[in-house]
């Protein structure tokens, strides 16, 4: 599913099945959050499972185990006239574990993780406790500011 904005495009892919989760609502949130962060260009958001996230974490970050979200910045590449910003991989299995089985709670958790990944693409880091606190706060602010505009998420 691809949604075009004036200066950016957010593409949304699901590698896992999430019954009852409304991908259109998540796409709308991701678009609003990217716009809020002034991310101009193409961003791919991929919902994946533990196994896939674990492979990415090991291969590209040299870390064993799984995590909740991984972002890859493309250092703003121009490909066929499109400005490629990066990709955000959300661990939908972890989101379900954090949120329980209620589809709306899972959507909200995924939206929070999307916001966290987009913050990484905007240049924020969470390597220290102080940085992590700032990112968690910023992610919650993005969720609060943009979530209500996406309907009943």
Buried (B, 14 or more C-beta within 10 A) or exposed (E): EEBEEEEBBBBBBBEBEBEEBBBEBBBBBBBBBBBBBEBBBBBBBBBBBBEBBBEBBEEEEEEEEBBBBBBBBBEEEEEEEEBBBBBBBBBBBBBBBBBEEEBBBBBBBBBBBBBBBBBBBBEBEBEEEEEEEBBBEBBEEBBEEBBEEBEEB
